[in-house]
Amino acid sequence: MKTAIEHYQNKLSFEMDPSDLFAALEAKENIIVIDARKEFGFEKEHIPGAINLPHREINEKSTAGFDRSAIYVTYCDGIGCNASTRGALNMANLGFNVRELIGGIEWWKFDGYATEGTKQTAGLQIECAC
């Protein structure tokens, strides 16, 4: 039982699902969302407020001004893409607190959340009532 508990605690320490991300963004938690895909994918459609930092460009120089107290959440297209995993690994190697978004932008949209970009989709908007 102890091994199972450790496994699931570790999993939650390194992954986040779309509903948890949405709630954290709406609550204005110190979370920075990174779209780890290439620029053309980001321009087409991305999670509102996300920054575009392709996983191949994540290094000490490109993250020099990043907030070390924030939690970074990386994402890509979805389960058929590993840009978010590579991005999360790069961020972890640089000493950042990072999570990977389960299912990427596809599961974000599947859960009914809006996107921004040239092919944006309607859905629930992140808006804090405070």
VENJOCOR-V485266 format. One record per residue. N is the residue number from 1. RES is the residue in one small letter. SS is DSSP state (~ for helix, > for strand, _ for the rest). Layout:
{{N;RES;SS} {N;RES;SS}}
This chain:
{{1;m;_} {2;k;~} {3;t;~} {4;a;~} {5;i;~} {6;e;~} {7;h;~} {8;y;~} {9;q;~} {10;n;~} {11;k;~} {12;l;~} {13;s;~} {14;f;~} {15;e;>} {16;m;>} {17;d;_} {18;p;~} {19;s;~} {20;d;~} {21;l;~} {22;f;~} {23;a;~} {24;a;~} {25;l;~} {26;e;~} {27;a;_} {28;k;_} {29;e;_} {30;n;_} {31;i;>} {32;i;>} {33;v;>} {34;i;>} {35;d;>} {36;a;_} {37;r;_} {38;k;_} {39;e;~} {40;f;~} {41;g;~} {42;f;~} {43;e;~} {44;k;~} {45;e;_} {46;h;>} {47;i;>} {48;p;_} {49;g;_} {50;a;_} {51;i;>} {52;n;>} {53;l;_} {54;p;_} {55;h;~} {56;r;~} {57;e;~} {58;i;_} {59;n;_} {60;e;_} {61;k;_} {62;s;_} {63;t;_} {64;a;_} {65;g;_} {66;f;_} {67;d;_} {68;r;_} {69;s;_} {70;a;_} {71;i;>} {72;y;>} {73;v;>} {74;t;>} {75;y;>} {76;c;_} {77;d;_} {78;g;_} {79;i;_} {80;g;_} {81;c;_} {82;n;_} {83;a;~} {84;s;~} {85;t;~} {86;r;~} {87;g;~} {88;a;~} {89;l;~} {90;n;~} {91;m;~} {92;a;~} {93;n;~} {94;l;_} {95;g;_} {96;f;_} {97;n;>} {98;v;>} {99;r;>} {100;e;>} {101;l;>} {102;i;_} {103;g;_} {104;g;~} {105;i;~} {106;e;~} {107;w;~} {108;w;~} {109;k;~} {110;f;~} {111;d;_} {112;g;_} {113;y;>} {114;a;_} {115;t;>} {116;e;>} {117;g;_} {118;t;_} {119;k;_} {120;q;_} {121;t;_} {122;a;_} {123;g;_} {124;l;>} {125;q;_} {126;i;_} {127;e;_} {128;c;_} {129;a;_} {130;c;_}}
